[in-house]
Amino acid sequence: MKKLIALILTSSMLLLTACDNTRNDSPSGTGSGTNAPDKTEAEGSGPAQSGDASTSEEKELPPEETQAPPPSGLGEDEQRQYMIDNSLMTLGDTSRMIRVLKKAAAGEEITVGYIGGSITEGLTAGAEKCWAKLTYDALCEMFPETKINYVNAGLSGTPSVLGVVRAERDLFKDKTPDIVFIEFAVNDGGDQIYKDCYESLVRKSLDKDNDPAVVLLFTVLKNRYSCQSHMSAVGRHYDLPMISVGNAINPMFDAEYMTWEKYSDDESHPNIWGHELVKDFIMNYFEQVKKLADETDAAPELTPLPDSAFYTAEYAGMEFIGKDALKVQNVEGFKENDNVIANFDGWMYRGKTGASITFTAEFKTLFLVFRCSNSDSYADAEVIIDGESVNTVPSNKPGGWGNPEADPAWSGEGGEHTVEIKVGPSDKALLYGFLGVGVVK
């Protein structure tokens, strides 16, 4: 499976298509992998840990919502409707979405963007039958005279830490979406860095000049692992619409109406039936907001965003700098990467003699983006900024399989800095893949 994952991810994962009266369909393709752990609770446990540079204070989370069990004797259609009803946690503030739907109803072009892990990317159903593409197709049917663009920035096995680093490149580069779906609930962990990066991604999306409508989707694993608890706290802080797969399907398992195997062919990813079900959850939300939009003559005034963050939004300004844009001054021991993984290209070190790469960049916060694997042959990287050693970032992590990973490396005074990434030397052959950096200026 890991070999299949690596092969799949060497090709581009980001899809951009448009629909109008003669709709262009996006090419098919699949992704893979999830970093979610074998745990039943998200808080305090999770995937291979990212380095925690955050100083956010711990927040008290709202109590978990309990779902009323489904009545006995429900028919198949009634069971599906129960799940659809339970999936919608809240419509949230509808002002942004009503404005977008009115724009679409008037025939004005809109863009719908999705960012998340492998469930968003489309494993195992494929790019044409994943929930993201299915909801896009349904929106095209809802507004048949309107051109609707589709951006799928789902990337297998990656959490919101990498998500906030790559969002400018992968989600917002070509067209800033009018609607943004964020799905990382089974890829994130409970450490503070995940909470901070998730909220920063939410805030980054909300702060775009075109005032996108942001929708949070919380998925769930077979063992009921999900980061819904702390993510929904962020959603409530910004009064966002929230849709929960776990709220919909877990009560059905408890009542023995269905088993996990109906929804998924593994422990993580919806099958074709499961993706169709999630699409129904999303479209239930759209239909309710469209009804509100149809009942109002004018687009509502936008509700101001809160001045403060729930955790922090200090990474909302994050941008990725890759090989082509990095101001490299010196390379020793590294060779240009011999393959591209998930649109990340960079440099690779293989050997015992050690290696370093030196570059300059303007930043106050620096994240490393690197190749990660659960193998002791993957090296640590020493981070040296302006001649001072400031951190050591490992690329050997539990759950890694050659995937791109992002870790915070340093925060301090903003400005132009000289950075050296140094590996080894060592008494055995090691590998290190340097893919670029994320920076906040």
C-alpha positions in Angstrom: 0.0 0.0 0.0 2.8 2.5 0.9 4.4 1.8 -2.5 1.1 2.5 -4.2 0.7 5.7 -2.2 4.1 7.0 -3.2 3.5 6.2 -6.9 0.1 7.9 -6.8 1.4 11.0 -5.1 4.2 11.7 -7.7 1.6 13.1 -10.0 -0.3 16.3 -9.6 -3.2 16.1 -7.0 -4.8 19.5 -7.7 -7.8 19.6 -10.0 -9.2 22.7 -11.6 -12.2 22.5 -13.9 -15.2 24.6 -14.8 -18.8 23.9 -15.4 -21.3 25.7 -17.6 -23.8 24.6 -20.2 -21.1 22.4 -21.7 -19.3 21.4 -18.6 -15.7 20.2 -18.6 -15.1 17.2 -16.3 -11.8 17.0 -14.3 -9.5 14.0 -15.0 -9.8 11.0 -12.8 -7.2 10.1 -10.2 -6.9 8.9 -6.7 -4.9 9.7 -3.6 -4.1 7.7 -0.5 -3.1 7.6 3.1 -4.1 9.2 6.4 -1.9 10.1 9.3 -4.7 9.6 11.8 -3.7 7.3 14.7 -5.4 4.3 16.2 -7.0 6.2 19.0 -10.6 6.8 20.1 -10.1 10.4 21.4 -8.5 13.2 19.5 -7.5 15.5 22.3 -3.9 14.8 23.5 -3.3 12.0 21.0 -2.9 11.9 17.3 -0.8 11.5 14.3 3.0 11.7 14.1 3.6 14.9 16.1 4.6 18.1 14.5 7.0 20.3 16.4 5.1 22.5 18.8 6.2 26.1 18.6 3.0 27.5 19.9 2.5 29.4 23.2 -1.3 29.4 23.0 -3.0 28.8 26.3 -5.3 25.8 26.6 -9.0 26.6 26.0 -12.0 25.0 27.6 -13.9 23.2 24.9 -17.7 23.1 24.8 -19.2 19.8 25.9 -19.6 17.1 23.2 -23.0 17.0 21.6 -25.0 13.8 22.1 -27.2 12.6 19.3 -30.6 11.2 20.0 -30.7 7.5 19.0 -32.7 6.8 15.8 -36.1 5.4 16.4 -36.6 1.7 15.8 -38.2 0.4 12.7 -36.9 3.0 10.3 -37.0 2.2 6.6 -34.0 2.7 4.4 -35.1 6.2 3.2 -35.9 7.2 6.8 -32.5 6.0 7.9 -30.8 8.1 5.3 -32.9 11.2 6.2 -32.0 10.7 9.9 -28.3 10.8 9.0 -28.8 13.8 6.8 -30.6 15.7 9.6 -28.0 14.7 12.2 -25.1 15.7 10.0 -25.8 19.4 10.1 -24.4 20.8 13.4 -25.3 24.4 12.6 -26.0 26.6 9.6 -23.8 29.2 11.3 -23.8 32.8 10.0 -25.4 32.6 6.6 -24.5 36.1 5.3 -21.5 35.0 3.3 -23.1 31.9 1.7 -26.3 33.8 0.9 -24.2 36.4 -1.0 -22.4 33.6 -3.0 -25.7 31.8 -3.8 -27.3 35.0 -5.0 -24.3 35.6 -7.1 -24.6 32.1 -8.7 -28.4 32.6 -9.1 -27.7 35.8 -11.1 -25.5 33.8 -13.5 -22.2 35.2 -12.1 -19.2 33.0 -12.2 -18.2 31.4 -8.8 -15.4 29.1 -7.6 -15.7 26.3 -5.1 -12.5 25.1 -3.3 -11.8 22.1 -1.1 -8.8 21.5 1.1 -8.2 18.5 3.3 -6.7 15.0 3.4 -7.2 11.8 1.4 -11.0 11.8 2.0 -11.2 15.1 0.2 -8.7 14.0 -2.5 -10.9 11.0 -3.3 -9.4 7.8 -1.9 -10.9 5.2 -2.4 -13.8 6.4 -4.6 -11.6 8.3 -7.1 -11.5 12.0 -8.1 -14.7 11.8 -10.0 -16.8 10.2 -7.3 -15.4 11.8 -4.1 -17.7 14.0 -2.0 -16.0 17.2 -3.2 -16.5 16.5 -6.9 -20.1 15.2 -6.2 -21.0 18.4 -4.4 -19.5 20.4 -7.2 -21.6 18.5 -9.7 -24.7 19.0 -7.6 -24.1 22.7 -7.5 -23.7 22.8 -11.2 -27.1 21.2 -11.4 -28.5 23.6 -8.9 -27.3 26.6 -11.1 -27.2 25.2 -14.6 -26.7 28.6 -16.3 -23.8 29.5 -14.1 -20.1 28.9 -14.7 -18.7 27.2 -11.5 -15.0 26.5 -11.1 -13.7 23.6 -9.1 -10.5 23.4 -7.1 -9.7 20.3 -5.2 -6.6 20.8 -2.9 -7.1 17.5 -1.0 -3.8 15.9 -0.3 -3.4 12.4 1.2 -1.9 11.8 4.6 -1.4 15.5 5.4 -2.8 17.6 8.3 -3.7 21.2 8.6 -0.1 22.1 9.5 0.9 21.4 5.9 -2.5 22.7 4.8 -1.9 26.2 6.0 1.6 26.2 4.5 0.4 25.1 1.0 -3.0 26.9 0.9 -1.8 30.0 -1.0 -0.2 27.8 -3.6 -2.8 25.0 -3.9 -6.1 26.5 -3.0 -5.9 30.3 -3.7 -3.3 30.7 -6.4 -5.4 30.6 -9.6 -8.8 31.6 -8.4 -9.8 32.7 -4.9 -12.7 30.4 -4.2 -16.1 32.0 -3.2 -16.8 28.9 -1.1 -14.1 27.0 0.8 -14.6 23.6 2.4 -12.0 22.6 5.1 -11.6 18.9 6.1 -8.8 17.7 8.3 -10.6 16.1 11.3 -9.0 12.6 10.9 -5.6 13.9 9.8 -4.9 16.3 12.7 -3.8 15.5 16.2 -4.7 17.1 19.5 -1.4 19.0 20.1 -1.6 22.7 20.1 0.2 23.1 16.8 -2.7 21.4 15.0 -5.2 23.7 16.7 -3.2 26.8 15.9 -2.6 25.8 12.2 -6.3 24.7 11.7 -7.6 28.1 13.0 -5.0 29.9 11.0 -6.2 28.2 7.9 -9.8 29.1 8.7 -8.8 32.7 9.3 -6.7 32.8 6.2 -9.7 31.7 4.2 -12.1 34.1 5.8 -9.8 37.1 5.4 -9.6 36.8 1.6 -10.6 40.0 -0.2 -13.7 38.4 -1.8 -15.0 37.3 1.6 -15.5 33.6 0.9 -18.1 31.4 2.7 -16.2 28.8 4.7 -17.7 25.5 5.6 -16.2 23.0 8.1 -16.6 19.3 7.5 -15.7 16.8 10.2 -15.0 13.3 9.1 -14.4 10.3 11.4 -12.6 6.9 11.5 -13.9 3.5 12.3 -12.6 3.7 15.8 -14.4 7.1 16.1 -11.2 9.2 16.1 -11.9 12.8 15.1 -10.7 16.2 15.9 -14.3 17.5 15.8 -14.2 18.7 19.4 -11.5 21.3 19.1 -12.3 22.1 15.4 -15.9 22.8 16.2 -14.8 25.2 18.9 -13.0 27.2 16.2 -16.2 26.9 14.1 -18.4 28.3 16.9 -15.9 31.2 17.5 -16.4 32.3 13.8 -20.0 31.2 13.6 -19.3 28.9 10.7 -21.5 26.2 9.2 -20.4 22.8 10.4 -21.2 19.3 9.1 -20.3 16.2 11.0 -20.1 12.7 9.5 -19.7 11.2 12.9 -22.9 12.7 14.3 -24.7 11.2 11.4 -23.3 7.7 11.2 -22.2 6.7 14.7 -25.7 6.5 16.1 -26.7 4.2 13.2 -23.9 1.9 14.2 -25.0 2.0 17.8 -28.6 1.2 16.8 -27.3 -1.6 14.6 -29.0 -0.2 11.5 -25.7 -0.4 9.6 -22.1 -1.4 10.0 -19.0 0.6 9.2 -18.4 -1.6 6.2 -21.4 -0.2 4.4 -19.7 3.3 4.6 -16.1 2.3 4.1 -13.9 -0.4 2.6 -11.1 0.3 5.1 -10.8 2.0 8.5 -10.7 5.6 7.2 -12.1 6.4 3.7 -15.7 6.5 2.6 -16.4 4.1 -0.3 -18.5 5.2 -3.3 -21.7 4.9 -1.2 -20.1 6.8 1.7 -19.0 9.6 -0.6 -22.5 9.9 -1.9 -23.8 10.0 1.6 -21.4 12.9 2.5 -22.5 14.7 -0.6 -26.1 14.4 0.6 -25.0 16.0 3.9 -23.4 18.9 2.1 -26.3 19.4 -0.3 -28.8 19.5 2.7 -26.8 22.4 4.0 -26.8 24.1 0.5 -30.5 23.6 0.1 -31.4 25.1 3.4 -29.2 28.2 2.8 -30.6 28.5 -0.8 -34.1 28.6 0.6 -33.1 31.5 2.9 -31.4 33.2 -0.1 -34.5 32.9 -2.2 -36.6 34.5 0.5 -34.5 37.6 0.6 -34.5 40.4 -2.0 -31.0 41.7 -1.4 -27.7 40.2 -0.3 -27.3 40.6 3.5 -24.5 42.7 5.0 -21.6 40.6 6.1 -21.2 39.9 9.7 -17.8 41.2 11.0 -15.3 38.6 12.1 -14.2 38.5 15.7 -11.2 40.6 16.5 -9.5 37.9 18.5 -8.7 34.3 17.8 -9.9 31.3 19.8 -6.5 29.6 19.8 -4.3 31.7 17.5 -4.3 32.9 13.9 -0.6 33.7 13.9 0.0 31.5 10.9 -2.8 32.9 8.7 -0.2 34.8 6.6 1.8 31.7 5.8 3.2 31.3 2.3 5.2 28.4 0.8 8.6 29.0 -0.9 9.7 26.1 -3.0 12.8 25.3 -4.9 12.2 27.6 -7.8 11.6 30.7 -5.6 14.1 30.1 -2.8 17.1 32.4 -2.8 19.7 29.6 -2.5 23.3 30.7 -1.8 25.1 27.4 -1.3 24.4 23.7 -1.7 26.7 21.0 -0.4 25.9 17.3 -0.5 22.2 17.8 -1.6 21.1 16.9 -5.1 18.0 18.1 -6.8 15.2 15.8 -5.9 14.9 12.9 -8.3 11.1 12.7 -8.0 8.3 15.1 -7.3 5.9 14.1 -4.5 2.5 15.8 -4.4 3.7 18.9 -6.3 6.6 19.3 -3.9 10.1 19.4 -5.5 13.3 20.1 -3.7 16.6 18.6 -2.8 17.6 15.1 -1.6 20.5 14.0 0.5 21.7 10.3 0.5 25.0 9.5 2.3 27.2 9.6 5.3 29.4 12.6 4.6 26.7 15.2 5.6 25.1 18.0 3.6 23.9 21.6 3.9 21.9 24.1 2.0 21.9 27.8 2.7 19.4 30.4 1.6 18.0 33.8 2.5 14.4 34.7 3.1 12.3 37.3 4.8 10.2 36.0 7.7 9.4 36.1 11.4 8.2 32.5 11.5 9.8 29.6 9.6 8.3 26.1 8.9 10.4 23.4 7.3 8.8 21.3 4.6 10.5 18.0 4.1 10.1 14.3 3.2 8.9 12.3 6.2 9.2 8.5 6.8 8.9 6.1 9.7 12.5 4.9 9.2 15.7 5.4 11.2 17.5 6.0 7.9 15.7 9.4 7.7 17.9 12.1 9.2 17.4 15.0 11.5 18.0 18.5 10.2 19.8 21.2 12.2 18.3 24.6 11.5 20.9 27.5 11.7 19.5 31.0 11.4 21.9 34.0 11.1 24.8 31.7 12.3 23.0 30.4 15.4 21.7 26.9 15.8 18.0 27.2 16.8 16.4 23.9 16.3 16.7 20.3 15.2 13.8 18.9 13.1 13.5 15.1 12.6 12.2 13.6 9.4 11.8 10.1 10.9 8.3 10.1 12.4 5.7 7.4 13.2 3.2 7.3 10.5 5.5 8.7 7.9 5.7 7.0 4.5 7.6 9.3 2.3 4.9 12.0 2.5 5.5 15.8 2.6 5.5 17.1 6.1 5.7 20.6 7.7 7.1 21.5 11.1 7.6 24.8 12.8 11.3 25.5 13.0 11.7 29.1 14.4 9.8 32.2 15.4 11.5 35.6 16.2 12.2 39.0 14.9 11.0 39.6 11.4 13.3 40.6 8.6 15.8 39.1 6.1 17.5 36.0 7.6 20.1 33.6 6.4 19.1 30.0 7.0 21.3 26.9 6.8 19.7 23.4 6.8 22.4 21.0 7.9 22.4 17.2 7.9 25.0 14.8 9.4 27.7 13.6 8.9 27.0 10.2 10.4 28.4 6.7 10.7 25.6 5.2 8.5 23.9 6.2 5.3 21.0 8.6 5.9 18.4 10.3 3.7 16.9 13.8 4.0 14.5 15.4 1.5 14.2 19.2 1.8 11.2 20.4 -0.1 11.0 24.1 0.9 9.8 26.4 3.6 6.7 28.0 4.9 7.1 31.6 6.1 5.1 34.3 7.9 6.6 37.7 7.3 
